[in-house]
Amino acid sequence: MGGFYISEITASGRDVRTSAIRFRQGVNIVYGPSNTGKSMIVKIIDYLFGGDGCPANPSKTGYSDFQMKLRDGCGHEVLIARSVECDDDGNEKAASKVVVSSNSDVMPSGNYSVKSGGKKSERIDFKNLLLRLIGIEDEVKIISSQAGKSAALSWRVFFHQFCLKEDHIFSERTIIDNPGYGSITLNLNTLVYLAYEGGLEELQVEDKKIVLAKSEAVRSYIAQRRAPLSMRIKEIRSQLDALPAEPIDEKALARELADVSEKLSSAKREAESIFTGIVQAQSRISQLGSLEERYGQLKSQYESDMSRLDFILDGEKRLGDDAERCPFCDGEIPAEECDSYEEACKAEKVKVAAQLRDLDSVLGETHSDLEAELSRLAELEERRDGLMAQIEDVLKPDYDNLREILEAYKAASSLQAEIEILESLDEEYGQDIYLEMQREADAPKYDAKKLFRDDVFDDLSDRVSSAVERCGYPDFRFAGLNRTTFDVTVNGKDKKFEGKGYRGFLNSIFAFVLMRYLDECGKHAPRMLILDSPILSLKESKQEGVAEGMKSSMLSYMLDQCGNCQVIIVENEIPDDVDFSAANLIEFTKNGSIGRYGFLLDQLIL
């Protein structure tokens, strides 16, 4: 957030004690039982950053005034204050302005309107003023729709990506998608601008005169086409006469086709399974063959050793006790060097013979395994051939025949529908329908997903994959971002198909990665992340301890990778096996006699 971070949140009222909580850079964790005001802290932060949702009802809690203090490393402080009002029925109502007290030129002191417009003294929109915190001083127009329309960049368009409230953190949709802004184009282009100041391209719209000229040309073309319509209708009727006229039970035929299709698919799946078994058997045969060959080589070596030992023993026997002279130089051999090797050779021969017997046993077992695998391979190949024959000779012909019958019926239905359409076009709609179709077909489209820079997308995807792996996702193989949904996918499974707890886990990781990416590589970095109960519902794993491991791994990862950013997490419980020495831990006990009960020191109604 341009060096600024939230240092304090305060709630006060006329007849209640002022409640305050202090934060610092890095990871801050507020934890404790439910109904202690943890989520209220998130709501206050959102409210003081221009949100519409009131954090509390003054008539019920007594708290009506809320403040947030921002601080940077240079001693600058910005205090943002905003109240909550009540209507005549006692319902809370968001104040329309905020009061800023500051010693920083980034956000000058003054009264600012939360909504656009207002008095001259309040004409600076507070939501746009907040953009100065991340280095955006001038108004920025970004593409907001597929039609190429532009809209002013606003803090509220992207703040949801870095403030995941309890009702949004488990969303099936990507966190890029703002619940309050229906256009994914606007939300995505806001991220594009924060990352590399993109999303500003103006889509060229055709001049109205050109559009009218094209319209006239289309009308002229349709007028020329109306004359041959009757000819086309006659042609279609001729084609219908050539098709079978007997009525058929389309549903029954479709069911029969589906049944044959299922049998065909089942047979193909079985064939694939057999092919897999064949490949495995062939691999096993290759391994056993290589093993048998190596055992054979080793046996030859042992047999050579036996022959060598026999040769030595035979030499000893022939030389006897008279070998006192060297057979090479005819010199006299000293008596101490005439020791016999007979005993050693015999002992070695016994050892080699034992090894040779063991090797023969192993070789026999290997050969038996090889024969068994060859037999299995032959059986699989026989099953494969029989199954392929069934597919080619029975199932596929049945399927093709039924499909031809159904397609002929559909062709007749399609031709009949075409006649009705042509007659309707000729008699009722004519030029207007064709003109509308042509105009709509020619309408320009702006696709923010396709225009998102590949290098940035790939970098984000790689960072998400690394983060998901480090955070202990069970049975992790691969992860990344889906270009179509712009959301996390793990092991080929899109996040929206995960359970509630896993969605909260992945949404939290994606938001953290976005924050860190903008901090390291982006043009404008909020450098903050607020997460409301990211691990509360992470209880879905059937493996004991997996969910707890994911919680611990994610918190450890955020503590390790937070850098110069600020992360504020509110959670019911925190794991015992995480080193929180680098974190700012704030515990609510919900016990008036132990520690701090909750955020609000007083309240009229809990």
C-alpha positions as CSV (number, residue, x, y, z in Angstrom):
1,M,0.0,0.0,0.0
2,G,2.8,2.4,-1.0
3,G,4.5,1.8,2.3
4,F,1.4,2.5,4.4
5,Y,0.0,-0.2,6.7
6,I,-2.9,-0.3,9.2
7,S,-1.5,0.4,12.6
8,E,-4.8,0.7,14.6
9,I,-8.5,0.2,14.4
10,T,-10.8,2.0,16.9
11,A,-14.5,1.9,17.7
12,S,-16.2,4.4,20.0
13,G,-19.6,5.7,21.0
14,R,-21.3,8.1,23.4
15,D,-21.9,5.7,26.4
16,V,-19.3,3.0,25.8
17,R,-15.6,2.6,26.3
18,T,-13.4,3.2,23.3
19,S,-12.2,-0.2,21.9
20,A,-8.9,-0.3,20.0
21,I,-6.7,-2.9,18.5
22,R,-3.2,-2.4,17.1
23,F,-1.6,-4.0,14.1
24,R,1.9,-4.0,12.6
25,Q,3.6,-4.8,9.4
26,G,3.9,-8.5,8.7
27,V,1.3,-11.2,9.8
28,N,-1.3,-10.2,12.4
29,I,-3.7,-12.9,13.7
30,V,-6.8,-12.2,15.7
31,Y,-8.2,-15.4,17.1
32,G,-10.7,-16.6,19.6
33,P,-14.3,-18.1,19.8
34,S,-17.2,-17.0,17.7
35,N,-19.2,-13.8,18.6
36,T,-16.2,-12.0,20.0
37,G,-16.0,-9.3,17.3
38,K,-13.3,-10.7,15.0
39,S,-15.4,-10.3,11.8
40,M,-16.4,-6.9,13.0
41,I,-12.7,-5.8,12.7
42,V,-12.8,-6.9,9.0
43,K,-16.0,-5.1,8.5
44,I,-14.6,-1.9,10.0
45,I,-11.6,-2.0,7.8
46,D,-13.8,-2.5,4.7
47,Y,-16.1,0.3,5.9
48,L,-13.3,2.7,6.4
49,F,-11.9,1.9,3.0
50,G,-15.2,3.1,1.5
51,G,-17.4,0.1,1.8
52,D,-21.2,0.3,2.0
53,G,-21.8,-2.3,4.7
54,C,-22.0,-0.9,8.3
55,P,-19.8,-2.7,10.8
56,A,-22.3,-2.3,13.7
57,N,-25.7,-0.9,14.6
58,P,-25.2,1.9,17.1
59,S,-28.7,1.4,18.6
60,K,-27.8,-2.1,19.5
61,T,-24.1,-2.0,20.3
62,G,-23.6,1.7,21.4
63,Y,-20.7,2.0,18.9
64,S,-21.2,4.6,16.2
65,D,-17.8,6.0,15.4
66,F,-15.0,4.1,13.7
67,Q,-11.4,5.1,13.0
68,M,-8.4,3.5,11.2
69,K,-4.9,4.7,11.5
70,L,-2.4,4.2,8.6
71,R,1.3,4.6,9.1
72,D,4.4,4.3,7.0
73,G,8.1,3.9,7.8
74,C,8.8,7.6,7.5
75,G,6.6,8.7,10.4
76,H,3.6,9.7,8.3
77,E,0.2,9.0,9.7
78,V,-3.2,9.1,8.1
79,L,-6.3,8.8,10.3
80,I,-9.6,7.9,8.6
81,A,-12.8,8.4,10.5
82,R,-16.4,7.5,9.6
83,S,-19.5,7.2,11.6
84,V,-22.6,5.0,11.3
85,E,-26.0,6.6,11.7
86,C,-29.5,5.2,12.4
87,D,-32.7,6.0,10.7
88,D,-36.1,6.5,12.5
89,D,-36.6,2.8,12.7
90,G,-33.3,2.1,14.4
91,N,-31.7,0.6,11.3
92,E,-28.0,1.3,10.7
93,K,-27.1,3.7,7.8
94,A,-23.7,4.3,6.3
95,A,-22.4,7.8,6.6
96,S,-21.9,9.6,3.2
97,K,-18.5,11.1,4.1
98,V,-15.3,10.4,5.8
99,V,-12.9,12.7,7.7
100,V,-9.2,12.4,7.1
101,S,-6.6,13.8,9.5
102,S,-3.1,13.5,8.0
103,N,0.5,14.8,8.1
104,S,1.1,13.2,4.7
105,D,0.8,14.9,1.3
106,V,-0.4,11.5,0.0
107,M,-3.8,12.0,1.6
108,P,-4.4,15.6,2.7
109,S,-6.6,16.3,5.7
110,G,-10.2,17.1,4.9
111,N,-13.8,15.9,4.5
112,Y,-14.4,13.5,1.5
113,S,-17.5,12.1,-0.1
114,V,-17.7,8.3,-0.2
115,K,-20.0,8.6,-3.2
116,S,-19.1,10.5,-6.4
117,G,-20.2,14.1,-6.5
118,G,-21.1,16.2,-3.4
119,K,-20.2,19.7,-2.3
120,K,-17.2,21.5,-3.8
121,S,-15.3,21.1,-0.6
122,E,-16.0,17.3,-0.8
123,R,-15.9,16.9,-4.6
124,I,-12.8,14.6,-4.4
125,D,-14.1,11.1,-4.3
126,F,-12.7,9.3,-1.3
127,K,-12.5,6.0,-3.2
128,N,-10.3,7.7,-5.8
129,L,-8.3,9.5,-3.1
130,L,-7.4,6.1,-1.7
131,L,-5.7,5.3,-5.0
132,R,-3.0,7.7,-3.9
133,L,-1.9,5.2,-1.3
134,I,-0.6,3.0,-4.1
135,G,0.8,5.8,-6.3
136,I,-2.1,6.6,-8.5
137,E,-2.8,10.3,-8.4
138,D,-4.6,11.1,-11.7
139,E,-7.9,9.7,-12.9
140,V,-7.4,6.4,-14.8
141,K,-10.0,5.1,-17.3
142,I,-9.9,1.4,-18.0
143,I,-11.9,-0.8,-20.3
144,S,-15.0,-2.0,-18.4
145,S,-17.0,-4.1,-20.9
146,Q,-16.7,-6.3,-23.9
147,A,-18.2,-3.4,-25.9
148,G,-15.1,-1.4,-25.2
149,K,-16.7,1.1,-22.8
150,S,-14.4,2.7,-20.2
151,A,-14.9,3.4,-16.5
152,A,-12.9,5.2,-13.9
153,L,-10.5,3.0,-11.8
154,S,-11.7,2.9,-8.2
155,W,-10.3,1.5,-5.0
156,R,-13.5,-0.4,-4.5
157,V,-13.2,-2.3,-7.8
158,F,-10.2,-4.3,-6.6
159,F,-10.2,-4.1,-2.8
160,H,-12.3,-7.3,-2.6
161,Q,-9.3,-9.2,-4.0
162,F,-7.3,-8.2,-0.9
163,C,-10.1,-8.2,1.7
164,L,-11.8,-11.6,1.7
165,K,-14.7,-11.4,4.0
166,E,-16.3,-14.4,5.6
167,D,-19.2,-14.6,3.1
168,H,-16.8,-14.3,0.1
169,I,-13.7,-16.3,1.1
170,F,-15.4,-19.6,0.2
171,S,-16.7,-18.4,-3.1
172,E,-16.8,-20.8,-6.0
173,R,-16.0,-17.9,-8.4
174,T,-12.5,-16.5,-8.8
175,I,-11.5,-13.8,-6.2
176,I,-10.9,-11.5,-9.2
177,D,-14.6,-11.4,-9.7
178,N,-16.1,-8.6,-7.5
179,P,-19.5,-9.6,-6.1
180,G,-20.5,-5.9,-6.3
181,Y,-19.4,-5.4,-10.0
182,G,-20.9,-7.8,-12.5
183,S,-18.3,-7.2,-15.2
184,I,-15.3,-9.5,-15.1
185,T,-13.8,-7.2,-17.8
186,L,-13.6,-4.3,-15.3
187,N,-12.3,-6.5,-12.5
188,L,-9.7,-8.2,-14.6
189,N,-8.5,-4.9,-16.2
190,T,-8.2,-3.4,-12.8
191,L,-5.7,-6.1,-11.9
192,V,-4.0,-5.6,-15.3
193,Y,-3.5,-1.9,-14.5
194,L,-2.1,-2.7,-11.0
195,A,0.3,-5.2,-12.5
196,Y,1.6,-3.4,-15.6
197,E,-0.7,-0.4,-16.2
198,G,-2.6,-2.2,-19.0
199,G,-6.3,-2.4,-19.7
200,L,-6.4,1.1,-21.2
201,E,-6.8,0.3,-24.9
202,E,-9.8,2.0,-26.4
203,L,-11.8,-0.3,-28.7
204,Q,-12.5,1.4,-32.0
205,V,-16.3,1.8,-32.7
206,E,-17.4,2.2,-36.3
207,D,-18.7,5.6,-37.4
208,K,-22.5,5.8,-37.5
209,K,-22.6,6.6,-41.2
210,I,-20.6,3.5,-42.0
211,V,-23.0,1.5,-39.9
212,L,-26.0,2.9,-41.8
213,A,-24.3,2.2,-45.1
214,K,-23.8,-1.4,-44.1
215,S,-27.4,-1.6,-43.0
216,E,-28.6,-0.4,-46.4
217,A,-26.4,-2.9,-48.1
218,V,-27.9,-5.7,-45.9
219,R,-31.4,-4.6,-46.7
220,S,-30.7,-4.6,-50.4
221,Y,-29.1,-8.1,-50.1
222,I,-32.1,-9.5,-48.2
223,A,-34.5,-8.0,-50.8
224,Q,-32.7,-9.8,-53.5
225,R,-32.8,-13.0,-51.4
226,R,-36.5,-13.0,-50.8
227,A,-37.4,-14.0,-54.4
228,P,-35.5,-17.4,-54.2
229,L,-37.1,-18.3,-50.9
230,S,-40.0,-20.2,-52.5
231,M,-37.5,-22.1,-54.7
232,R,-35.6,-23.2,-51.6
233,I,-38.8,-24.3,-49.9
234,K,-39.7,-26.5,-52.9
235,E,-36.2,-28.0,-52.9
236,I,-36.5,-28.9,-49.2
237,R,-39.9,-30.6,-49.8
238,S,-38.3,-32.7,-52.5
239,Q,-35.6,-33.7,-50.1
240,L,-38.3,-34.6,-47.5
241,D,-40.0,-36.9,-50.0
242,A,-36.8,-38.9,-50.4
243,L,-36.5,-39.5,-46.6
244,P,-38.4,-42.3,-44.7
245,A,-41.8,-41.1,-44.0
246,E,-42.7,-43.7,-41.3
247,P,-43.0,-42.2,-37.9
248,I,-40.5,-43.5,-35.3
249,D,-40.3,-43.3,-31.5
250,E,-37.3,-40.9,-31.3
251,K,-37.0,-41.3,-27.5
252,A,-36.9,-45.1,-27.7
253,L,-34.4,-45.0,-30.5
254,A,-32.3,-42.5,-28.6
255,R,-32.3,-44.7,-25.6
256,E,-31.3,-47.7,-27.7
257,L,-28.5,-45.7,-29.2
258,A,-27.4,-44.5,-25.8
259,D,-27.4,-48.1,-24.6
260,V,-25.3,-49.3,-27.5
261,S,-23.0,-46.3,-27.1
262,E,-22.5,-47.2,-23.4
263,K,-21.7,-50.8,-24.3
264,L,-19.3,-49.5,-26.9
265,S,-17.7,-47.1,-24.5
266,S,-17.5,-49.9,-21.8
267,A,-15.8,-52.2,-24.3
268,K,-13.3,-49.5,-25.3
269,R,-12.6,-48.8,-21.6
270,E,-12.0,-52.6,-21.1
271,A,-9.8,-52.6,-24.2
272,E,-7.8,-49.7,-22.8
273,S,-7.4,-51.6,-19.5
274,I,-6.2,-54.7,-21.4
275,F,-3.8,-52.6,-23.5
276,T,-2.4,-51.2,-20.2
277,G,-2.0,-54.8,-18.9
278,I,-0.3,-55.8,-22.1
279,V,2.2,-52.9,-21.9
280,Q,2.8,-53.9,-18.2
281,A,3.3,-57.5,-19.1
282,Q,5.6,-56.7,-21.9
283,S,7.6,-54.4,-19.6
284,R,7.7,-57.2,-17.0
285,I,8.8,-59.7,-19.6
286,S,11.6,-57.4,-20.7
287,Q,12.7,-57.0,-17.2
288,L,12.6,-60.7,-16.5
289,G,14.4,-61.5,-19.7
290,S,17.2,-59.0,-18.9
291,L,17.4,-60.5,-15.4
292,E,17.6,-64.0,-16.7
293,E,20.3,-63.0,-19.1
294,R,22.4,-61.4,-16.3
295,Y,21.9,-64.4,-14.1
296,G,23.1,-66.6,-17.0
297,Q,26.2,-64.4,-17.4
298,L,26.8,-64.7,-13.7
299,K,26.4,-68.5,-13.8
300,S,29.0,-68.6,-16.7
301,Q,31.4,-66.6,-14.5
302,Y,30.9,-69.0,-11.5
303,E,31.5,-72.0,-13.9
304,S,34.6,-70.3,-15.1
305,D,35.7,-69.8,-11.5
306,M,35.2,-73.6,-10.9
307,S,37.2,-74.5,-13.9
308,R,40.0,-72.1,-12.8
309,L,40.0,-73.7,-9.3
310,D,40.1,-77.2,-10.8
311,F,43.0,-76.1,-13.0
312,I,44.9,-74.8,-10.0
313,L,44.2,-78.0,-8.0
314,D,45.3,-80.2,-10.9
315,G,48.5,-78.1,-11.2
316,E,49.2,-78.7,-7.5
317,K,48.7,-82.4,-7.9
318,R,51.0,-82.6,-10.9
319,L,53.8,-80.6,-9.3
320,G,53.6,-82.5,-6.0
321,D,56.4,-82.0,-3.5
322,D,59.2,-82.0,-6.1
323,A,58.5,-78.6,-7.4
324,E,61.6,-76.9,-6.0
325,R,62.6,-75.0,-9.1
326,C,60.8,-72.2,-10.9
327,P,59.1,-73.4,-14.2
328,F,59.9,-70.0,-15.8
329,C,63.5,-69.1,-14.8
330,D,64.6,-72.6,-13.5
331,G,65.8,-70.9,-10.4
332,E,65.7,-72.5,-7.0
333,I,62.5,-71.8,-5.1
334,P,63.0,-71.2,-1.4
335,A,61.2,-73.7,0.8
336,E,59.1,-71.0,2.5
337,E,57.6,-70.0,-0.9
338,C,56.5,-73.5,-1.8
339,D,53.3,-73.5,0.2
340,S,50.5,-75.4,-1.3
341,Y,47.3,-73.6,-2.5
342,E,45.3,-76.8,-2.4
343,E,43.3,-76.2,0.8
344,A,42.5,-72.6,-0.1
345,C,41.4,-73.7,-3.6
346,K,39.2,-76.4,-2.2
347,A,37.6,-73.9,0.3
348,E,37.0,-71.4,-2.5
349,K,35.5,-74.2,-4.7
350,V,33.0,-75.1,-2.0
351,K,32.0,-71.4,-1.7
352,V,31.6,-71.0,-5.4
353,A,29.7,-74.3,-5.7
354,A,27.2,-73.0,-3.0
355,Q,26.8,-69.7,-4.9
356,L,26.2,-71.6,-8.1
357,R,23.5,-73.7,-6.5
358,D,21.8,-70.6,-5.1
359,L,22.1,-68.9,-8.5
360,D,20.5,-72.0,-10.2
361,S,17.6,-71.7,-7.8
362,V,17.1,-68.0,-8.5
363,L,17.5,-68.6,-12.2
364,G,14.8,-71.2,-12.1
365,E,12.4,-69.0,-10.3
366,T,13.1,-66.1,-12.8
367,H,12.5,-68.5,-15.7
368,S,9.2,-69.6,-14.1
369,D,8.1,-66.0,-13.6
370,L,9.0,-65.3,-17.2
371,E,7.0,-68.2,-18.5
372,A,4.0,-67.1,-16.3
373,E,4.2,-63.6,-17.6
374,L,4.5,-64.8,-21.2
375,S,1.4,-66.9,-20.6
376,R,-0.4,-63.9,-19.1
377,L,0.6,-61.8,-22.1
378,A,-0.8,-64.4,-24.5
379,E,-4.1,-64.5,-22.5
380,L,-4.3,-60.7,-22.6
381,E,-3.7,-60.6,-26.3
382,E,-6.3,-63.2,-26.8
383,R,-8.8,-61.2,-24.8
384,R,-7.8,-58.0,-26.7
385,D,-8.4,-59.7,-30.0
386,G,-11.8,-61.0,-29.0
387,L,-12.8,-57.6,-27.6
388,M,-11.7,-55.8,-30.7
389,A,-13.6,-58.2,-32.9
390,Q,-16.7,-57.6,-30.8
391,I,-16.2,-53.8,-31.1
392,E,-15.6,-53.9,-34.9
393,D,-18.0,-56.6,-35.9
394,V,-21.0,-56.1,-33.6
395,L,-21.0,-52.9,-31.5
396,K,-19.8,-50.3,-34.0
397,P,-22.1,-51.6,-36.9
398,D,-25.1,-51.5,-34.5
399,Y,-24.2,-48.0,-33.3
400,D,-23.6,-46.7,-36.9
401,N,-27.0,-48.2,-38.0
402,L,-28.9,-46.7,-35.2
403,R,-27.2,-43.4,-35.6
404,E,-28.0,-43.3,-39.3
405,I,-31.7,-43.9,-38.6
406,L,-31.7,-41.2,-35.9
407,E,-29.8,-38.7,-38.1
408,A,-32.2,-39.3,-41.0
409,Y,-35.1,-38.6,-38.7
410,K,-33.4,-35.5,-37.4
411,A,-32.5,-34.4,-40.9
412,A,-36.2,-34.6,-41.8
413,S,-37.1,-32.6,-38.7
414,S,-34.4,-30.1,-39.4
415,L,-35.6,-29.6,-43.0
416,Q,-39.1,-29.1,-41.8
417,A,-37.9,-26.6,-39.2
418,E,-36.0,-24.8,-41.9
419,I,-39.2,-24.5,-44.1
420,E,-41.0,-23.0,-41.1
421,I,-38.2,-20.5,-40.5
422,L,-37.9,-19.5,-44.1
423,E,-41.7,-18.9,-44.3
424,S,-41.6,-17.0,-41.1
425,L,-38.7,-14.9,-42.3
426,D,-40.4,-14.2,-45.6
427,E,-43.8,-13.4,-44.1
428,E,-43.2,-11.8,-40.7
429,Y,-39.6,-10.7,-39.9
430,G,-37.9,-10.2,-43.2
431,Q,-35.2,-7.6,-43.3
432,D,-35.3,-6.6,-39.6
433,I,-34.2,-10.0,-38.3
434,Y,-31.4,-10.4,-40.8
435,L,-30.3,-6.9,-40.1
436,E,-30.2,-7.5,-36.4
437,M,-28.3,-10.8,-36.8
438,Q,-25.8,-9.1,-39.1
439,R,-25.4,-6.1,-36.7
440,E,-24.9,-8.3,-33.7
441,A,-22.4,-10.6,-35.6
442,D,-20.3,-7.5,-36.5
443,A,-20.4,-6.0,-33.0
444,P,-16.8,-5.7,-31.6
445,K,-15.8,-7.7,-28.5
446,Y,-13.1,-6.9,-26.0
447,D,-11.8,-10.1,-24.3
448,A,-9.8,-9.1,-21.2
449,K,-8.8,-12.7,-20.5
450,K,-7.2,-13.2,-23.9
451,L,-5.5,-9.8,-23.8
452,F,-4.0,-10.5,-20.3
453,R,-0.2,-10.6,-20.9
454,D,1.1,-14.2,-21.2
455,D,4.3,-13.6,-19.2
456,V,2.4,-12.1,-16.3
457,F,-0.2,-14.9,-16.4
458,D,2.4,-17.6,-16.5
459,D,4.4,-16.0,-13.7
460,L,1.2,-15.8,-11.5
461,S,0.3,-19.4,-12.4
462,D,3.8,-20.7,-11.4
463,R,3.6,-18.8,-8.2
464,V,0.2,-20.2,-7.4
465,S,1.5,-23.7,-8.1
466,S,4.5,-23.3,-5.8
467,A,2.3,-21.8,-3.0
468,V,-0.3,-24.6,-3.2
469,E,2.5,-27.2,-3.0
470,R,4.2,-25.5,0.0
471,C,0.9,-25.1,1.8
472,G,0.5,-28.8,2.0
473,Y,-2.3,-29.6,-0.5
474,P,-2.8,-33.4,-0.1
475,D,-1.6,-35.6,-3.0
476,F,-0.3,-32.6,-4.8
477,R,0.9,-33.2,-8.4
478,F,0.5,-29.9,-10.2
479,A,-1.4,-26.6,-9.9
480,G,-1.8,-23.3,-11.6
481,L,-4.4,-20.9,-13.0
482,N,-7.1,-21.8,-15.5
483,R,-7.0,-19.2,-18.3
484,T,-10.8,-19.6,-18.9
485,T,-12.0,-19.1,-15.3
486,F,-8.9,-17.1,-14.1
487,D,-9.0,-19.2,-11.0
488,V,-7.0,-21.9,-9.3
489,T,-6.9,-25.5,-10.5
490,V,-5.1,-28.3,-8.7
491,N,-4.3,-31.7,-10.1
492,G,-6.6,-30.9,-13.1
493,K,-9.5,-30.1,-10.8
494,D,-11.0,-26.5,-10.9
495,K,-11.4,-24.8,-7.5
496,K,-15.2,-24.5,-7.9
497,F,-15.5,-28.3,-7.7
498,E,-13.7,-28.3,-4.3
499,G,-15.5,-28.4,-1.0
500,K,-16.1,-25.2,1.0
501,G,-13.0,-25.6,3.2
502,Y,-10.7,-26.3,0.3
503,R,-12.1,-23.3,-1.6
504,G,-11.4,-21.0,1.3
505,F,-7.9,-22.5,1.5
506,L,-7.2,-21.9,-2.3
507,N,-8.8,-18.5,-2.4
508,S,-6.6,-17.4,0.5
509,I,-3.5,-18.7,-1.2
510,F,-4.4,-17.0,-4.5
511,A,-5.1,-13.7,-2.8
512,F,-1.7,-13.9,-1.0
513,V,0.1,-14.7,-4.2
514,L,-1.6,-11.7,-5.9
515,M,-0.5,-9.4,-3.1
516,R,3.1,-10.6,-3.2
517,Y,3.3,-10.5,-7.0
518,L,2.2,-6.9,-7.1
519,D,4.6,-6.1,-4.3
520,E,7.5,-7.6,-6.2
521,C,6.6,-7.0,-9.9
522,G,3.6,-4.8,-10.1
523,K,3.3,-1.1,-10.8
524,H,0.9,-0.4,-8.0
525,A,0.9,-2.6,-4.9
526,P,-1.7,-2.5,-2.1
527,R,0.7,-4.6,0.1
528,M,-2.1,-5.7,2.4
529,L,-4.4,-8.7,2.7
530,I,-7.3,-9.3,5.1
531,L,-8.6,-12.8,5.5
532,D,-11.7,-13.6,7.5
533,S,-11.7,-17.3,8.7
534,P,-9.6,-18.8,5.9
535,I,-9.2,-22.2,7.6
536,L,-12.3,-22.4,9.8
537,S,-14.1,-25.0,7.6
538,L,-11.0,-26.9,6.5
539,K,-12.3,-30.2,7.8
540,E,-13.1,-32.1,4.7
541,S,-10.2,-34.5,4.3
542,K,-10.9,-38.2,5.0
543,Q,-7.2,-38.6,6.1
544,E,-6.7,-37.8,9.8
545,G,-4.4,-34.8,10.3
546,V,-4.4,-33.7,6.6
547,A,-6.6,-30.6,7.3
548,E,-4.6,-29.6,10.3
549,G,-1.4,-30.0,8.3
550,M,-2.8,-27.7,5.6
551,K,-3.7,-25.1,8.1
552,S,-0.2,-25.1,9.7
553,S,1.5,-25.2,6.3
554,M,-0.5,-22.2,5.0
555,L,0.1,-20.1,8.1
556,S,3.8,-21.0,8.1
557,Y,4.1,-20.1,4.4
558,M,2.4,-16.7,4.9
559,L,4.7,-16.0,7.9
560,D,7.7,-16.9,5.8
561,Q,6.7,-15.1,2.6
562,C,5.0,-12.0,3.9
563,G,7.9,-9.7,3.2
564,N,7.1,-6.0,3.5
565,C,3.4,-6.6,3.2
566,Q,0.7,-6.7,5.9
567,V,-1.6,-9.7,6.4
568,I,-4.5,-9.6,8.9
569,I,-6.1,-12.9,9.6
570,V,-9.1,-13.5,11.9
571,E,-9.7,-17.1,12.9
572,N,-11.4,-19.1,15.6
573,E,-8.4,-21.3,16.4
574,I,-4.7,-21.4,15.4
575,P,-2.5,-24.6,15.2
576,D,-0.1,-25.4,18.0
577,D,2.7,-26.6,15.7
578,V,3.4,-23.3,14.0
579,D,6.2,-20.9,15.0
580,F,4.3,-17.6,15.6
581,S,7.3,-15.7,17.0
582,A,7.2,-13.4,13.9
583,A,3.5,-12.8,14.1
584,N,1.4,-10.3,16.1
585,L,-1.1,-12.5,17.9
586,I,-4.2,-11.0,19.4
587,E,-6.4,-13.4,21.4
588,F,-10.1,-12.9,22.4
589,T,-11.1,-15.3,25.1
590,K,-14.8,-14.7,25.5
591,N,-14.1,-14.9,29.2
592,G,-14.5,-11.7,31.3
593,S,-11.9,-12.9,33.8
594,I,-9.2,-14.1,31.5
595,G,-7.5,-11.9,28.9
596,R,-9.5,-9.8,26.6
597,Y,-13.1,-10.8,26.1
598,G,-13.5,-9.5,22.6
599,F,-13.0,-6.5,20.4
600,L,-15.8,-4.3,21.9
601,L,-15.1,-3.5,25.5
602,D,-18.8,-2.6,26.0
603,Q,-21.9,-3.3,24.1
604,L,-25.6,-3.0,24.7
605,I,-26.6,-6.2,22.9
606,L,-24.1,-9.0,22.0
